[in-house]
Amino acid sequence: MQTSFSLAQLADPDVASSEQILRACVHCGFCTATCPTYVLLGDELDSPRGRIYLIKDMLENGRPAEPEVVKHIDRCLSCLSCMTTCPSGVHYMHLVDHARHHIEATYRRPWHDRLYRRALGLVLPRPRLFRLALLGAAMARPLSRLLPKIPRAALAMAPKAAGRARDAGAAPAPRGLKRRRVALLTGCAQTVLSPQINAATARILARHGCEVVTPEGAGCCGALNHHLGQSEGLDFARKNICAWTREIARGGLDAIVINASGCGVTVKDYGFMFRDDPELKNDAENVSALARDITEFLAEIGLQDPVAPTGARVAYHSACSLQHGARVTQAPRDLLQQAGFAVLVPPESHLCCGSAGTYNLLQPDIAVRLRDRKAAHLESLRPQVIAAGNIGCIVQIASATAIPVVHTVELLDWATGGPRPKALPSAYS
């Protein structure tokens, strides 16, 4: 794609990066076939190619974002399916992130929209505030019919009860010969919604000879704020980089293990995010190089033989951030099969479930249509359980089906000697 940015514009590193991304696009349109919003809406401006044209025009002319541009960028899930499909290697993620930060800086949203987005960016990354918000949601649920559509959707998505922080427990000591020393990203929203995921991760890592540490100062990866165009995302990322760098200096790390694939994509991108920071550039690159999804890491070190294979039918939902962002596709399925499960792959496995970070809270109409479409495909396989590698997908899909939905690592932990996941009925014991 031909561009016409001025030399003054290209002096901005973000503009220079986006210009290179735009030049890689050849207008082929392969991305339209795998874009969830284009599949649903059939609008060229709700396809990656259409959004690329809108972003190019906005950035090239250096003008504030206009309402029409904001509408179509807001509708993008950042599922990154287009990046998997693109034959030209267009790095759409960096381009749309730049567009969102430009929108945040130049477009004044209606006051209620600003307030809602600010609240999401404030509450979700902070477990204590998030827990309080869920308590408030429980009290407000009877009045939800009186609320506007978007806050009403948020209440509908809120679980009736949050997990207790102590459910996660302390990291167990490694069993047998110590093989690795790893940091576990405990995250933010997941610690409130499903603390058992971190507990299962720590158990299975210890069972495989890993010393698990959770460095003080590490927390939210920054993804939620970053994809909302909010600068706080870099602040969260900076804290993590500093915390993990201190831990590397203290005792060394073989990996930074992440069990929420949306977080994993962001941590793996820290090197790019801090590419122009002279103080953190090298540390950020080191952190990104150490980042591993839990299934990616277990595939590297080798999974133990299952203790008691169940043969249960597991429909595997491949989270967009895992398959399109991190490009981890085969490892989760192979591990589940090695653990003795019968793995089923649904139709349209490349399409998003509609969770996409805060998307289901900001674009509920499209998110519900994608959720129901995904749930129908999963249910068509008649599985006994659905597995996914991202907390957002788990919550989203569970709201549309009676089939238990659990994290992949919970099943792997169970198969190799851990407790049965709480979501599964006792008949599975």
N, C-alpha and C positions, 0 to 999 in steps of 0.2 A: 504494500500500500504506500503510495507516495504521500509524503508529508511536507509541510512548509512552515516549520517552527523557526523562529528567529534565533540568532546566536545568543541573544540575551535570555530568551526562554530556555535554551538548551544549557545555560549555565546552572540552572536548577537541576540537581541530580535526579529528582523524581520525574521531572519532565523529560530529561535525557533518557531515563530508563523506559518511560512510556513510549517515547518516540521510537525506540528500537523495537519494542513490542508491536507497535502499529505497523512498522515497516515489514514485519515478518508475515502479516496477514495478507493472503492472496485472494480474498473474497470467495473462496471455493464453496462455502456454505455447508460443508460436511457437518459442522457443529450444530446446525439447525435440527438435524434428525435426532440428536441425543440431548437436546436442551429441554428440560421438563416444562418450562413456561411456554416455550414455542409449541411443544407437543399439545399442551392444554389449550392455549389461547390462539395459536396460529397467526400471531402478529409478528412481522419481521422485526419490529423494534423490541420485542420481547424474546429475541434470539441473541446469541453472542455476537453474531455478525452485525446485527442492528445496533446493539449497544456499543460496539466498537466504533461505529460511525458516529453515534451521538457523543461518545467520549472524545473522539478525535476532534470533532467540531468545537466542543466546549473548551478543550485544553488549547487547541491551536489558536483560537481566537482570544484566549485569555479572559473570557468573560465569566461572570457569575453563573452558577447553574440555574437553568430555567425549570419551571414546574414540570414540563413534559419530559425533560431529561431525568429529573429526580424520580418521576413516577416509574419509568422503565428500569432505572438502575436499582431502585428500591425493590422491584419485583424479581431481581436476580437473586437466586439462592446461594450463589458462590459454591455450587456443588462441584464445579470443575470438571464435569463430564465432557465439556467442550475441549478441555486440554487433553483428555485421553483420545478424543476423536481427531483432533487437529493434525493434519499431515505436515504442517509447516512449523510446528513447535511454538505457537503463539502462547506466551505466558499470561493468559487472561487474568489469573489471580492477582498478580501485581498491578495490572492495569486497572481492574475494577476497584481494588483497594485504594489506588491513587485517586480514582474518580470519587470514591466515597469521602475521602478526606477533603477533596476540593469542594464537594457539596456541603460538607459540614462547615467549612470555612466561609463559603460565599452565599449560601442559600438560607433564608430565614423561614423555617417551617412554622405552621400555625402553633400557637402557644401550647395547646394541649398535646400536640405531637412532640414538641421539644421537651415538655415536662415528662412525658411517658418514656421517651428514649433516654433521657437523662436518668430517670429512675431505674431503668433496666441496667444501664451502665454502672450505676452506683450499687445496686442491690445484688445482682446475680454473682458478681465476682467475690463477694464478701460473705462467707458462710453464716456469720452471726446475723447480719442484716437479712440474708435470704431466709433463714429460719424464722425470724420474726415476721417477714413478709408472708410466709406460708401460714403462720398462725392467723395473721390478719385476713388472708384469703379465705381461710376456713370460716371465719366469722362473717365475712362479707358475701359468701356464696349464696345464702338465701335471698340476697338483694340483687343478685347479678342481672336479673331481667330489667332492672332500672338503669343499668349502665350502658354506655356506648358499646359498639360492636367489639372494638379492639381490646379494651380492658375486660370485657366479658369473656373474650377468648382466653385471656391470660388466667382468669379465674377457673375456667373450664380445664385448663391444662395443669393447674396446680394440684399436686397429690393431696389426698385428705390427711395424710400423716407423713412427717419427715422422719428419716432414719435418725437414730441417736448416734452421736459422734463416737461414743464408746464402743459401738458395735464393730468399729474397724479394728480395735485392739492394737497392741504394740507389735512392732515388726518382730517375728520370731527369729531365733538364731539359725544360721545355716546348718543343714544336716550333712553329716559326713565331711568329706574333704571340701574345704572352701575353694570354689572355682572362680567366683566373680565377686566384685564389690560394686553395687549399683545404687543409684539414687532413684527413688520412686516419687514421681510427681503426683501428689495427693489431690491437687486441683482445688476447685471451689464448689461449684454447684453440685458436683457428683458426691462430695463428702456429706451433703445434706440429703440428697435424694436417694442415694444408694451407697452408703458407707461400706456395705458388704463387698463391693467390687474391689476396693483397695485392700480389704482384709484377705480376700481370695488371692489377689495378686501377690501380697507379701508372703502368704503361706506357700504358694507354688514356687515362688522364687527361692525361699528358704529350703524347700524340699529338693530343689535342684542345686543346692550348694552355694547359694548366693547370700552374701551379707547385704541387707537392705537398710539404707539410711534415708532419712527425710531431713535434709539440711534446714536449719532455722533460717527463715527469711524467704524460702521458696513457697509459692502459692499459685494463684491464678496465672495462667500462661499469658493472658492479655488478649486472647482471640476475640472475646465478645466485644470489648471496647474497640479493638483495632478494626473489626469489620463493621462497626457502627460509625467509623470515621472519627472516633474520639481519641485524643492524644494519650489518655490514661493507659491505653494498651501498651505503649512503649515503656511507661513507668513500671507496670507489672513485669514486663519482659526484663527490664533492667535489674529489678530485684532478684529475679530468678538467676540471671547470668552471674550476678555477683555472689549469690548464695552457693551455686554449684561450683563456681571457680574457687571459692574458699574451701569447699569440700574436696576438690581435686588436689589443692595444695596440701590439705591436711592428711588425706589418706589415699588419694587416687580414686578414679572411677573408671570402670570398664564400660558402663553404659548409663544413660538416663532413661529409665523405663517409664513409659506413658501408656495408660490404659483407657484414655479417651482420645479417639483418633482425631477429633477436631483440634484438641490441644497439641497433638503430635505434629500435625502439619504446621502449626504456628511455631513451635519450638524448632522444628527443622528449618524454619525460615528466618530464625534470629540472625543468622549470618548476613542475609540480605537486608533485613530491617536496620541493622547497625553498621552497614557497609561504609558509611561516611563518618562514623564516630571514632575518632583516633584513640580514645581510651578503651572502648569496649569492642572494637572491631575483631581483634584476634580472639578474645574470650568468647564472643558471640559465635564465631566460626567453630571454635572448639566444642561449645555446647551443642550446636546444631549437628556436628559430626557424631556426637555421642548419643543423640536422641534415637530411641527405638520404640516402636509399638510393642506391647507385651507379646503379641503373637510373632512378630518379627524376631524378637529376642529369643523366645523359646525355640523357634525354628533354628536359630543359629547354634544354640547350645545343645539341642536335642531333647525331646520330650521323653520322660520315663515311660515305661510300659504301664498300661492301665491296671489298677488294682482289681476292679470288677467291672468289665465292660457291660454296659446296659443294652447296647444296640438300639437305643432310643432314636426315633426319627427327628432329626434337627433340621429345620429350615434355616439356612444361613442367610442373613441380610447383610450384604456388604455395604457398610457405611460409605457415603461418597468421599468423605475426607480420607478414608483408608484406601479405597480403590483408586480414586482419581487424584487425590492430593498426595498421599504418601506412596502410591503405586504398590501397595501391599495387597495382593489379590489371592494368591494361592496358599500362603502360609496358614491362615486361619482354617481353611477347609481341610488341608492336609493334617493339621494338628487334631482337629475334631475326629477325623477318620482314624488317626493313630490311637486316639483315646477310646475308640470303640463305638462311636456314634455313626449312624447312617445319615450322611449329609445330603441335603436336598437344596437345589439352587432354583429360586423362583424365576418366572418369566420377567422380562424388563428389569433384571437385577442391576442394570446400569443407571436406572432412574431414581431420583431422590425420593425419600419418604415424606419430605416437606418440613422436617425439623429445622435443619440448617441454622444452628445457633439460636438467634432470636427471631428467625424468620416466621415461625409458627405463631409468635406473639405479635408480629407486626403486619403480617400478610395472612390472616387466618383463613380467608376464603380459598385462596390457592393452596395453602398448606393442608387444609382438610381434604380437598379433592385429591391431592397427591398421597396423603395418608391413607385414604380409603382405597385408592387404586393399589397401593403397595400392600395393604392388609389383605385385600381380596386375592392378590397373586400368592401371598404367603399361605393363606388358608386353603388355597386350591391344592396345595401339596399334601394336605392332611397330616401336618407334623404334630408331634407330641410337645415340642418346644421350639421356640424361635430364638436364635442367637444373633447378637450384634456386638460390634466393638466400640460403640459410642453411646454415651448416656442419653444424648438428645434423641437419637433414633429409638432407643429402648422406651423412653417415656412416650414418644410420639406414637409408635406402633402399638404399645400396650393400651393406649386410649381407644383403640379401634378393634380390638380382638380379645376374646376370652382365652386364647392360647397363651400360656406363660411365655414371657419375653425376658431373657436373661443375658448377661454379658458372656461372651465366649470364654473368658478366663474363669468364670464361675463353673462352667461345665468341665473345663480342663482340670481345675483344682479338685472337683468332685471325683473325676475319673482316676486321678492319681493319688487319692487318699484323703481328700478334704471332705467337709460336710456337704450334704445335699443342698443345692440352692434353695433359699426360702420360698421362692416363687413356685417351685415345683411341688405338686401334691405328694403326700407321704407314700402313696402307692409306688413311687419311683425308688424308694429306699431298698 
